Amino acid sequence: MPGKDGESESIADKYFVCTECLVEGNVQSFVDLFYLTHSQDAAKEQSQQQQQQQSQQQALNEESTTSFATYDVLQFLKNKLTEAEVAQREGGYDIVFESFMETARHFKSKSDHKRVIYFLTKCLEVARLSQDVAREAEANEMLGLTKEEMGQLKEAIQYHEAHRDLVSSYGREMTDQAGHNLIRAYRRLAEELQKQGDVEGSIMYFQKSLKSAIDINDQEEEGKSYRLLGSAYLLLQDYELSASNFHKFLSICQETQDRVSEGLACSHLATAYEAKGDRASSIKFLEEYYEIALSTGELNSQREACGRVGIIFNAAADFNRSVEYFTKAFESERRGGEAVAVN
């Protein structure tokens, strides 16, 4: 059968290439290549035996089975591993690091996260052994990014924090990249915790994202962090802290002249004050939201602002003012419909 012949040929290729490493005197390369090729076989066998396993693990196993599909790939791995082993004997740590990093990039192109981590960990060990801070920082960053792709956010954050610490003296450009990696990972973990109902835990990571934004002097990310913190405190019904963070978001929007985000900040403030029972302040910020929406031409925001004010006045039995704002909301809705029809 063709499938069976193909499988036999693959096993023979692995045997030949692994044996080549031993014949050439590269024992560590043999160990690494044997582990890589045979762990792939184990993953494949497990996939066949466990039909009900999770789809994510199935995908990883499928990806892994393509990693050694050809003799050329086996030779590529053997060459890189032996290149690294020979260079390490001679103290050529630069070559060792680049050989492992190139192999990691190969597996990254195949979305084979398990083996990416395997070789990046080797990169990290080599960088530490040679006391090469720049390469240690690079390995930590790559490990953090890979762990993010795998959804292992707490581990990703540890690597990103190590990257940040290592590059802190390198200059603005690298520090910015390290900071943005952390902001993204902190927020992803915070949002995940929030979905799980751990709002207090999410606040801790939103605060970390805020500090990172301040550290790299990124006002846009700083503003987003204040907005997310305001929303999290709103969930905790801590309306004072919620409004405080939304005010800081508003100030940054005004300073950066971001009118659309300024309107969003006013909308959030209106929500916080309404939840607090301060209808006057809520109406004030909704009216500001409406005025900003008029200036930016955001018809949906105009309709939303007027509709919300109308509801507040209706609840307060001020029906004349309620009708006034509901009418404005209707007009905004009508103009939006006309714009869609024209387009």
N, C-alpha and C positions, 0 to 999 in steps of 0.2 A: 504494500500500500504506500502511496506517495507520502502521506502524512508520517507513516512510521519510518520510512527511509529518511525523510527530512529530520526527524527527531534523532535518529541514529547518527546522522551526519553532524548534527549540532553537538551531540555528546562527544563524538570523535574530535571535533574541532577544539572543544574545551580541554579535552585530555591532552591533545597535541600542544596547545599553547601553554597550558600550565606546566607541562613537562619541559618545554623549552626554557622556561624560567629557571628550573632546577639545573638543567644541563649547563646553562650559562652562569650558574653560581649565584643567582639572585633569589635567595630563599624567602626574604620578606615579600618580594613581588609575587612569588608562588602562593604564599599564605594569603595575601590580599586578593589575588585573582581567584583562588580557589573559593574563598569566602563569598566573593561577589557573584560568581557564576553559580555556585551551589545554593546560596540563599535564594537566588532567583528560582531555581528548580523547586525548592521547598515551598515558596510562595505560590507557584503554579499548582503544585499538588494539593496544597491546602484549599485553593480556589475550587478545584474539581471536587473535593470531598465535602465542602461546606457550601451548599447551594443557597442557603438562606442568610449568608453574611451580609453586612451592611454594604450599601451601594458604594460608599466612599472607599472602603477597603477593596472592593471588587475592582474599582477603577485603578487603584494603586497597583494591584497585582497585574492587571492587564497592561498597564504602562510598563511594569517591570519586565514582562515577558518579551517586550519589543526591544529591550535595552541590549540584548546579546543576540540579536536576530541574525547577524552576519559574521563571517570570519573576519572581515575588515574591522568590525567593532572590537572583536576580541584582540586583534593585533594592535589596534589603537591603544586599548587599555594596557596590554602587555608592554608596549613601548613606553608609555607614560610612567608606569609603575617601575620598570627597570631603570628608566632615565632618572627617576627620583632616587632610587636606591643607590645607584652608582654615584650620583652627585652627593648624597648624604655621607657616603664613605669618605669622600674627598673634602667634606666641609662646604660644599657648594649649596648653601641653604636657599639662595635666590632661585636656583634651578629647581630644587625640590619643591619650593612653594609654588612656583609657576606651573610645574607639572601637575601637582595636585589640583590647583585652581582650574587649569584647563580641563581636567577630567571632571571636576564639579560642574563646570559650565556645559560640558557635553551632556551630562545627566539632567541638568536643568532644562536644556532644550528638549528633552524627552519627558519633562514633568515627572521625573523619577526622584521624588523628594527624599526618599530613604537614602539613596546613594549620594545625592547632593550633600546631605548632612554628614555622611560618612567621610567624604573627601574634604569638606570644609573644616571638619573637626581636625583632620590631619594638617590642614593649612594652619589652623590656629596653634596646634602643638609645635609646628616648625617655627612659626613666627615668635612664639614665646621662647623656644629653645635658643634661637639666634638673637633674641632681644631686639627684634625689628618691630618697633611700635607702630609704624605706618602699616605694615602688613598685618599685624595683629588687629589693628582697627578695621582694615578691609575685610578680614575673615569674620570678625564679629558682626559687621554690617550685613554681609552676605548671609550669615547664619540667622540673623534677625529677620531679614526679608523672607528667607525660606520658611522659617517657623510661622511667619504671618500667613504665607500662602497655605500652609498646612492647618491654619486655624488655631495653632498653639500659641495664643497671645501672651500668656504670662512668661513663657520661655523667650518669646520674641522680644519682649520688653527688656528682659535681663541682658540679652545680647545688644540691643540698641542702647541701653544705658552704658554698657561697657564701651561701645563705639563712641558715644558722646564723651565719656571721660577721657578716652585715649586721644581724641582729636581736639580737645578743648584748647590746646596751645597751638593748633595748626593754622588758624586764620579763619576769617569770617565765612568763606565759601563752604569749607568742610563742616564747620560748626553748624551752619544753617541746615545742611543736609541731615546731619545727625539729629538736629532738633525737629525737623519735619517728620523724620521717621518715627520719633517718639510721640509727637503730637498725634499722628495717625493711629499708632498702635494703642496709645492710652485711650483715645476716643472709641476705637473699636471695642476694646475690652469694657469700657464704661457702658456703651450701648448694649453690649451683651449682658452685662450684669443687670442693667435696667429692665431688659426683657424678662430676666429671671426673677424680677421683683426685688432685687437687692439695690434699692435706690441709694442708700447711704454708701454702699461700696462703689457705685457708679460716680458719686460726687467726689470721692477720693481721687479717682482717675481723671475726672474732668478738671480737678484742681491741678493735677500733675500736668495735664495738657496746657493749662493756662500758664503755669510757671515756665514750661518749655517755650511757649510763644513769646513770653516776656523776655526770656533769656536771649532769644535770637532777634528780638525787636521786630516781630512780625505783627503789625497792628490788625491786619485782617484776621489772622488766626486767633489773636487775643480776643477780638470782638466775638468770634464764633464761640470761643470757650466761655465767655461771660453769658452768651445767649443759652448755651447748653446747661450751664450751671443754674441759670434762672429757671429754666424749665424743670430741672431736677428738683430744685427747692420747692417749686410749685406742686410737684407730685407729693412732696412731704408735707404740704400745707404750711410751709414756713414762708409766709407771704412777704415778710420784711426782707429776708435774705433774697427771695426771688426778685422783688422789685429793685433791690440794691444792685444785683447783677445785671438786670435789664437796663438800669440807668447807666451803668458803665458801658454796656453794649451800645446804648444810644449815643453816649459821648464820643465813642470811637467812630461811629458812623458819621457823626457831625464833623468831627475833626478830619476825616478822610473824604468828606463830601460824597458819601455813598447814599444817595437819596432813597433808593429802593430799600436798602437795608435799614435806613433810618425809619422808614415807614413800618417795616417789620418790627423794629424795636418798640415803636409806639403801640403797635398792636399787642405785643407781649405785655407791655406795661399796663395797658388797659385791662387785659385778662387778670393780671396779678392784683390790681386794685379792685376790680369787680369781685374777685374771690375773697378779698379782704373785707368787702362791704363798703368800700369807699367809692360810691357811684360818681361823685363829682369828679374825682381824679380820673376815673375810668372814661367818663365822657370827654374830659379834656384831651386825653391822649388819643381817643378815637377820632376826635375832630382834627387833631394834628395829623393823624394817619390819613384822614380823608383829604386834607389840604395837600399833603405830600403826593398822594395818589393822583390828584388833579394835575399837579405840576409834572408828573412823570407819565401821565396818560394811562395809568393802570386802572382800567375799568372794573376789573374784578375786585380790586382792593377798594375802590370807591363804593361799590355795591356792598361789600362786606362791612366796611366801616359804618355806613349809614344804616344798614340793617341792624347792626349790633346796638347802635345808639337808639334806634327805634324801639328795640326790645326793652332796653333799660327804661326809657320813658314810659312805655306801655305798662311795665311792672310797677312803676311809680304812679300809675293812673293819670299821667300827664298826656292825655290822648291827643291834644293838638300838636304838641311837639313830636309825639310818636308818629302821627300821620305825616308831618313835615319830612321826617327822616326816611320813613318808608317810601314816600313819594320820590325822594332823591335816589333811593336804592333802586326803585323801579325804573327811573330814567336811565341810570347807569346800565341796568340790565338791558333796556331797550337799545341803547346806543351800542352795546356790545353785540347784540343780535344783528343790528344793521351792518356793523363792521364785518361780521362773519359772512353775511349775505353778499356784500360787495366783493369780498375776497373770493 
